[in-house]
Structure formats: structure tokens, C-alpha cells
């Protein structure tokens, strides 16, 4: 099913009693596979409103992300939260959509500086499980009162409602990007360096560490953005701050810095590889020890160590990861792989009960991606 209007979508949901498998561009099939009739929002496409001076954009949920980024680039603006492209990691095709980005709350390396995707979402329109159209938030940068459905919809993976329109905040592009890198640091030293950089006054917008960089050696990377003079000064000062950890070189070439941070954003070292892929969210200083405890894993650290991408042997490490996360603290999600330890992080009983109440409130017939966010026994294939 491919509805072309919000009213048509509402009618489909209202008239059906069968489960629906909801998707946008189909590029990030994360979670337990849903047994239901396929329904795509790709027909709900187009930019409804773009006001560069107000830094706001309103688009239908099925609008291709590339279309939105092109419109923003023409005005010297961007999606500051830098959404990841999952196609290389998951081996999928199609076009990512703006609704899919917010449904999964997809954020890239710049999250450490500007926040997550949900922090840029101003308003939403969606169809709930009864086929009713609901609107929350607005088209301007202001706080909402009452129940904040805008934040609730971000990261709900279509289980509470089917997004039809999003209003979001955009930001200007920066003039220059500077990337500092150091080769050969072990995980613990690298994370300490990244934490030192993030704690400095030099406005870091990216902080990552690859266990295996482009040449096979560990590489630690820090990003600074701004005007040419500002980047030159801050990069130089930050290099002095980090001298105790190793020799950092500075790169300001626009092509190479763009490629470097796109590789981090999209987890390119794991493209075309075997094994399961896990996404862990932890306290940065706990990250190296956690990876060491799991064992047998290749790691890419982002967000200063707060986000860990792990590649582990197929179907073997799920229980070890769940145990290590439970003892250390944090969250683990199976992004690509087979059965073993569940897909999403198991919830504490009170939180699980609250989540179930929300689902029954918004989807009383259990139509919208039922079981996609189940906690255990299945995995993303």
C-alpha cells in the first residue's frame, strides 16, 4: 500500500483490522520483523514550507532526505544533527526519508555538540492506530505545553503513529572544517584524549576513535567547525592541550574532512563485512573496559566514546553484550545480525508497563508495526 494523501492513509488504518508493516524508504530495517501488510509513506512527499530566514522547514514524511538536503544546501543551510545513512551498513537500497529519520531518531557525530534529531523536531502530524489525524507542536521554535507528542514520536519506529508531516529547525552551514587526527593510540588513551577535547572550551563537533583506521592502524579524530580564523586558532590550541596523548595533525581540506566524518557517521569500516553489528550507548569512560570485557569485537567509538559500534562474530556475542551492559550500565541495540540476546535493550518493568500503556492508548487495535520493538527472542535479519 502506498497512500498519496494523509486522508487516504487515515482511511486505510481506520478500515483495516490486519497488522501493518510500516516503512519510509526501507533503508533501515532495524528491529523484529513485522508480519503484516506492507505500507509505505513514500507517496507522502514534498516540501510544504521552507523559510530560510526563520530556520524552519516543513515537509511530508515520505520526502527523500536527499531532496531536503539539496534544498538546504542551496540556501547555505543543513541538518545539523547529521543523520546517518544506514544503507552501506545494512546492505539496503532505496532512499532514506525525513520521516524515517525522525521515526528512528537518527543522529550523527555532531550530536555531542548540537543534540539529537528529536531536538530539532518542532512539530508533527501523524495518523494513530484508530485512523485519526493528530497534530502536535508547531512550525516555529518555541516550547509546547501539555503532552509533548513531538518528542514521543521521535524514536518510536512507527509503533505509536504513522508520521505524515514534520516541522523542523535547520541551521547555517559552517565555512571551514578542521579535523585533528592521531595514529596508534590504544582505546583507553584515545577515549581519555577525546574526553579532554570535549571538556575544553574549543567547541568540538566530532570526537571519534577507530580501532582500525584506513591504513589498518588505530586512528583518533576530533572535528572543529567555524570560520577560517576560528578553526585555525582553536585547532592549534587544542593540539597543545592534547600533546600529552600523542602527536595530532590538522587537516582542513574540505574534501578529505568531509570524507572522514562521513565514514564515521555511516560506520564505513564495517561496510561489506561479516558478523553482527551492535550499537551501544554508554558512559564514555566506561567504553574501553566494556569492549575489552566483551572480547572478540572490533569497535568504532563515536560521541567521545559514548556511542560504540561493535562488529562481532555472527550469532555469538549477544548474551555477553547484554551481560556486560547490565553490569556496566547503558543500552545495546542489535542493528544487524541473527538471533542472540534480543534486538532492543530490555526495559525495567515500570518503564515496560508505561510503554505498553502508551501503545494501547495510541494503537488500541495493535496495527502499527506490532512486535517490532520486542525485547527478546528475535533479531534483525
Secondary structure as the mmCIF struct_conf table of DSSP 4:
data_model
#
loop_
_struct_conf.conf_type_id
_struct_conf.id
_struct_conf.beg_label_comp_id
_struct_conf.beg_label_asym_id
_struct_conf.beg_label_seq_id
_struct_conf.end_label_comp_id
_struct_conf.end_label_asym_id
_struct_conf.end_label_seq_id
BEND BEND1 UNK A 4 UNK A 5
HELX_RH_AL_P HELX_RH_AL_P1 UNK A 6 UNK A 15
BEND BEND2 UNK A 18 UNK A 18
STRN STRN1 UNK A 20 UNK A 23
BEND BEND3 UNK A 24 UNK A 26
BEND BEND4 UNK A 31 UNK A 32
HELX_LH_PP_P HELX_LH_PP_P1 UNK A 33 UNK A 34
BEND BEND5 UNK A 36 UNK A 36
STRN STRN2 UNK A 37 UNK A 40
TURN_TY1_P TURN_TY1_P1 UNK A 42 UNK A 43
BEND BEND6 UNK A 44 UNK A 44
STRN STRN3 UNK A 47 UNK A 51
HELX_RH_3T_P HELX_RH_3T_P1 UNK A 52 UNK A 54
TURN_TY1_P TURN_TY1_P2 UNK A 55 UNK A 55
STRN STRN4 UNK A 56 UNK A 60
TURN_TY1_P TURN_TY1_P3 UNK A 61 UNK A 62
BEND BEND7 UNK A 63 UNK A 63
STRN STRN5 UNK A 64 UNK A 64
HELX_RH_AL_P HELX_RH_AL_P2 UNK A 65 UNK A 74
TURN_TY1_P TURN_TY1_P4 UNK A 75 UNK A 76
STRN STRN6 UNK A 77 UNK A 78
TURN_TY1_P TURN_TY1_P5 UNK A 80 UNK A 81
HELX_RH_AL_P HELX_RH_AL_P3 UNK A 87 UNK A 90
TURN_TY1_P TURN_TY1_P6 UNK A 91 UNK A 91
BEND BEND8 UNK A 94 UNK A 94
STRN STRN7 UNK A 97 UNK A 97
HELX_RH_AL_P HELX_RH_AL_P4 UNK A 98 UNK A 103
TURN_TY1_P TURN_TY1_P7 UNK A 104 UNK A 105
TURN_TY1_P TURN_TY1_P8 UNK A 109 UNK A 110
HELX_RH_AL_P HELX_RH_AL_P5 UNK A 111 UNK A 114
HELX_RH_3T_P HELX_RH_3T_P2 UNK A 117 UNK A 120
STRN STRN8 UNK A 121 UNK A 127
TURN_TY1_P TURN_TY1_P9 UNK A 129 UNK A 130
BEND BEND9 UNK A 131 UNK A 131
STRN STRN9 UNK A 133 UNK A 137
BEND BEND10 UNK A 139 UNK A 141
BEND BEND11 UNK A 146 UNK A 146
HELX_RH_AL_P HELX_RH_AL_P6 UNK A 149 UNK A 153
TURN_TY1_P TURN_TY1_P10 UNK A 154 UNK A 155
BEND BEND12 UNK A 156 UNK A 156
TURN_TY1_P TURN_TY1_P11 UNK A 157 UNK A 158
BEND BEND13 UNK A 159 UNK A 160
STRN STRN10 UNK A 162 UNK A 169
STRN STRN11 UNK A 171 UNK A 172
HELX_LH_PP_P HELX_LH_PP_P2 UNK A 173 UNK A 174
BEND BEND14 UNK A 175 UNK A 175
STRN STRN12 UNK A 176 UNK A 183
BEND BEND15 UNK A 184 UNK A 184
HELX_RH_AL_P HELX_RH_AL_P7 UNK A 187 UNK A 198
TURN_TY1_P TURN_TY1_P12 UNK A 199 UNK A 199
BEND BEND16 UNK A 200 UNK A 202
STRN STRN13 UNK A 204 UNK A 210
BEND BEND17 UNK A 211 UNK A 212
TURN_TY1_P TURN_TY1_P13 UNK A 214 UNK A 215
BEND BEND18 UNK A 216 UNK A 217
STRN STRN14 UNK A 219 UNK A 226
HELX_RH_AL_P HELX_RH_AL_P8 UNK A 228 UNK A 241
TURN_TY1_P TURN_TY1_P14 UNK A 242 UNK A 245
STRN STRN15 UNK A 249 UNK A 251
HELX_RH_AL_P HELX_RH_AL_P9 UNK A 254 UNK A 265
TURN_TY1_P TURN_TY1_P15 UNK A 266 UNK A 267
HELX_RH_3T_P HELX_RH_3T_P3 UNK A 268 UNK A 270
TURN_TY1_P TURN_TY1_P16 UNK A 271 UNK A 272
BEND BEND19 UNK A 275 UNK A 275
STRN STRN16 UNK A 276 UNK A 281
HELX_RH_3T_P HELX_RH_3T_P4 UNK A 284 UNK A 286
HELX_RH_AL_P HELX_RH_AL_P10 UNK A 287 UNK A 294
BEND BEND20 UNK A 296 UNK A 296
STRN STRN17 UNK A 298 UNK A 302
HELX_RH_3T_P HELX_RH_3T_P5 UNK A 303 UNK A 305
TURN_TY1_P TURN_TY1_P17 UNK A 306 UNK A 306
STRN STRN18 UNK A 307 UNK A 312
TURN_TY1_P TURN_TY1_P18 UNK A 314 UNK A 316
BEND BEND21 UNK A 317 UNK A 317
HELX_RH_AL_P HELX_RH_AL_P11 UNK A 318 UNK A 328
STRN STRN19 UNK A 331 UNK A 336
BEND BEND22 UNK A 339 UNK A 341
BEND BEND23 UNK A 343 UNK A 344
HELX_LH_PP_P HELX_LH_PP_P3 UNK A 345 UNK A 348
HELX_RH_AL_P HELX_RH_AL_P12 UNK A 349 UNK A 362
TURN_TY1_P TURN_TY1_P19 UNK A 364 UNK A 365
STRN STRN20 UNK A 368 UNK A 368
BEND BEND24 UNK A 369 UNK A 369
TURN_TY1_P TURN_TY1_P20 UNK A 370 UNK A 373
BEND BEND25 UNK A 376 UNK A 377
#
